[in-house]
Amino acid sequence: MCLVRKKKTGASSEKGFVLIAALIAMMILMAVGFFALTVTSDDLKITSRLYGERKALSAAEAGVHDLCLVFDTSMNALTNVKIDAANDPKMTYSVTKPVSDPNIPSVSATGSSIEGGKSWSFNVFNSVVTGRDASHGSLVRLDVGLRHGEVPSTPSYQ
């Protein structure tokens, strides 16, 4: 058996086609890989931000609970109170000094007392509770309105 090879004569138009096809395929695969990497890293950033915001909201909720427990019309602001200093020291809340709301008049209520003839009122105080999660750089601000009363509605009561 004899093998005969044909020799091409002239310019070959197929020379280098495989190289160009391989380069195009590599570029397409790199673009798909870059897209997948970008989508994945964006998802991780969004998840981290949401996790931090939930922790900051949890800190703000703890601040609201503490504000309700220790509320006094003459209380001072609470600043950078740690929720759980041992396990998560970067989760804190702050509470501004409660201020009587001038836009909401005190609500009067009639009632009887031993002294007789006294009327009572409820006052509304506003405060801002801010929860922070420093590990994720998240901050949540809650505007809180507190109804305080029943207190005598006489001018001598402060």
C-alpha positions as CSV (number, residue, x, y, z in Angstrom):
1,M,0.0,0.0,0.0
2,C,1.3,3.3,-0.9
3,L,0.3,6.6,0.7
4,V,0.2,9.6,-1.5
5,R,0.0,13.1,-0.1
6,K,-1.2,15.9,-2.0
7,K,0.7,19.0,-1.7
8,K,-1.3,22.2,-1.7
9,T,-0.1,24.9,-4.0
10,G,-0.8,28.6,-3.5
11,A,-2.0,30.5,-0.4
12,S,-3.8,28.6,2.2
13,S,-6.8,30.5,3.6
14,E,-7.3,28.0,6.5
15,K,-3.9,28.6,8.0
16,G,-4.3,30.2,11.5
17,F,-8.1,29.7,11.7
18,V,-7.8,27.3,14.7
19,L,-5.7,29.9,16.5
20,I,-8.3,32.7,15.9
21,A,-11.2,30.4,16.9
22,A,-9.4,29.4,20.1
23,L,-8.7,33.1,21.0
24,I,-12.4,34.0,20.4
25,A,-13.5,31.1,22.5
26,M,-11.1,32.1,25.3
27,M,-12.4,35.7,25.2
28,I,-16.0,34.5,25.4
29,L,-15.1,32.2,28.4
30,M,-13.3,35.1,30.1
31,A,-16.2,37.4,29.7
32,V,-18.6,34.8,31.1
33,G,-16.2,34.2,34.0
34,F,-15.9,37.9,34.7
35,F,-19.7,38.3,34.6
36,A,-20.1,35.4,37.1
37,L,-17.5,36.8,39.4
38,T,-19.0,40.3,39.3
39,V,-22.5,39.0,40.1
40,T,-21.2,36.8,42.9
41,S,-19.2,39.6,44.5
42,D,-22.2,42.0,44.2
43,D,-24.5,39.5,45.9
44,L,-22.0,39.1,48.7
45,K,-21.8,42.9,49.2
46,I,-25.6,43.2,49.2
47,T,-25.9,40.3,51.7
48,S,-23.3,41.8,54.0
49,R,-25.1,45.2,53.8
50,L,-28.4,43.7,54.6
51,Y,-26.9,41.7,57.5
52,G,-25.4,44.9,58.9
53,E,-28.6,46.8,58.6
54,R,-30.5,44.0,60.4
55,K,-28.0,44.1,63.3
56,A,-28.3,47.9,63.4
57,L,-32.1,47.6,63.5
58,S,-31.8,45.1,66.3
59,A,-29.6,47.6,68.2
60,A,-32.1,50.4,67.6
61,E,-34.9,48.1,68.9
62,A,-33.0,47.4,72.0
63,G,-32.6,51.2,72.5
64,V,-36.3,51.7,72.1
65,H,-36.9,49.0,74.8
66,D,-34.4,50.6,77.1
67,L,-35.9,54.0,76.5
68,C,-39.3,52.8,77.5
69,L,-37.9,51.2,80.6
70,V,-35.9,54.2,81.9
71,F,-38.0,57.0,80.4
72,D,-38.2,60.1,82.5
73,T,-39.1,63.6,81.4
74,S,-35.8,64.9,82.7
75,M,-33.6,62.1,81.5
76,N,-30.4,62.8,79.6
77,A,-29.3,61.4,76.3
78,L,-27.8,57.9,76.1
79,T,-24.7,57.6,73.9
80,N,-23.0,54.5,72.4
81,V,-24.6,52.0,74.7
82,K,-23.3,48.5,73.9
83,I,-25.9,45.7,73.5
84,D,-23.6,42.7,74.2
85,A,-20.1,43.9,75.0
86,A,-18.7,40.4,75.3
87,N,-20.0,38.9,72.1
88,D,-20.6,41.8,69.8
89,P,-18.9,45.0,71.0
90,K,-19.4,46.9,67.7
91,M,-23.2,46.9,68.0
92,T,-24.4,50.0,69.9
93,Y,-27.3,52.4,70.2
94,S,-27.8,56.0,71.1
95,V,-30.9,57.8,72.4
96,T,-31.4,61.6,72.2
97,K,-32.9,63.5,75.1
98,P,-36.7,63.3,75.0
99,V,-38.3,66.6,74.1
100,S,-41.9,67.6,74.5
101,D,-43.6,67.9,71.1
102,P,-44.9,71.4,70.6
103,N,-47.0,70.3,67.6
104,I,-49.1,67.9,69.6
105,P,-51.0,69.5,72.4
106,S,-51.4,67.7,75.7
107,V,-54.5,65.5,75.7
108,S,-56.7,66.2,78.7
109,A,-58.6,63.6,80.5
110,T,-61.2,64.1,83.1
111,G,-61.2,62.0,86.2
112,S,-61.7,62.1,89.9
113,S,-59.2,62.1,92.7
114,I,-59.3,62.1,96.4
115,E,-58.6,65.8,96.3
116,G,-61.4,66.3,93.8
117,G,-61.7,68.5,90.8
118,K,-58.3,67.8,89.2
119,S,-57.9,67.1,85.5
120,W,-55.2,65.0,84.0
121,S,-53.3,65.2,80.8
122,F,-51.0,63.2,78.6
123,N,-47.9,64.7,77.1
124,V,-46.1,63.5,74.0
125,F,-42.3,63.4,73.9
126,N,-40.1,62.8,70.9
127,S,-36.7,61.1,70.8
128,V,-34.4,59.6,68.2
129,V,-32.9,56.2,68.7
130,T,-29.9,55.3,66.5
131,G,-28.7,51.8,66.1
132,R,-25.2,51.1,64.8
133,D,-23.3,48.1,63.6
134,A,-19.7,49.3,63.2
135,S,-18.4,46.0,61.8
136,H,-20.5,46.5,58.7
137,G,-20.8,50.3,58.8
138,S,-24.6,50.2,59.1
139,L,-26.8,52.8,60.8
140,V,-30.6,52.8,61.5
141,R,-32.4,55.8,62.8
142,L,-35.8,55.5,64.5
143,D,-38.0,58.5,65.4
144,V,-39.9,57.6,68.6
145,G,-42.9,59.3,70.1
146,L,-43.7,58.6,73.7
147,R,-46.9,59.3,75.5
148,H,-46.3,60.3,79.1
149,G,-49.1,60.5,81.6
150,E,-51.4,60.6,83.4
151,V,-50.1,63.7,85.1
152,P,-52.0,66.6,86.7
153,S,-52.7,69.3,84.2
154,T,-52.0,72.1,86.7
155,P,-49.3,74.7,85.9
156,S,-47.3,73.8,88.9
157,Y,-46.6,70.3,87.6
158,Q,-43.5,70.0,85.4
